[in-house]
Amino acid sequence: MEIIIAKSAGFCFGVKRAVDKVYEEISNNQGQQIYTYGPIIHNEEVVNDLENKGVKVINSKEELRQIKEGIVVIRSHGVEKEIYDIIEENKLKIVDATCPFVKKIHNIVVKEKNNGRHIVIIGNDNHPEVEGIKGWAESDYTVVSNDEEAEKFDISKEKKICIVSQTTFNYNKFKYLVENISKKGYDIIVLNTICNATNERQTEARDIASRVDAMIVIGGKHSSNTQKLYDICKQECNLTYYIQTIDDLDLSKLQSVSCVGITAGASTPNNIIEEVHTNVRIKF
Ligand code: F3S
């Protein structure tokens, strides 16, 4: 049986970098308390593994304020400036694993805010990445996530604006919302800050699914990006299976196929992908 594994399966560059940094800190700082500000990734196995190695998750600013010793890792989503300030005030060591693509947005927002522009963030208001961006824009921002909010957008026409996007936002939706706001006649600069990782993963999954007899999509039950990958693959390949781990896969279903594709959502660790790959290979 031929097995094709998507090169873009699993962690994107930014998430991989952040997870690696936590493991690095563990091995370099035995005996010191390591924290992550928020779970490093939406994957229970990884978070539990880190917990077993002594890493604690800080869930709020209030919790962070109480901590006076240790190492705090900032995850790939990034955080607002206030979090850096608290870490500094409390004399904690910071390991900043903010994805460079997110950091770039923070820098744009600070620069354009200082140039007097009102910041429009196209994204989902309660997403941690957007929370962080908002913090750098201070109070002069609007978050727009849908048509209705774009329609409602109405600030003084004197004000210049700068539009950025959450890195994982859908490009077509972004374009559409930007067009909607542009019609209002403001002096606008638009920076498309969408990251390609999601798009590349989806494009590759579609391509592989169209060439194989069966497709395996690995990811958490509640992972929306894995669900999306599954939908894309299912459109191309009727025998598409959505699994969390190898235990969910009924290998007998693959008995009569000659070519299988494997992809995985953004928070699926490599060892889980490898385990599925190895089991399929051994069996056939
Ligand atoms: Fe990942 Fe960074 Fe893009 S975290 S999705 S590589 S913005």
Residues whose N, C-alpha, C, O or C-beta is under 5 A from the ligand:
A	BS01	F3S	C12 F13 G14 V15 S76 C99 F101 V102 T167 C195 A197
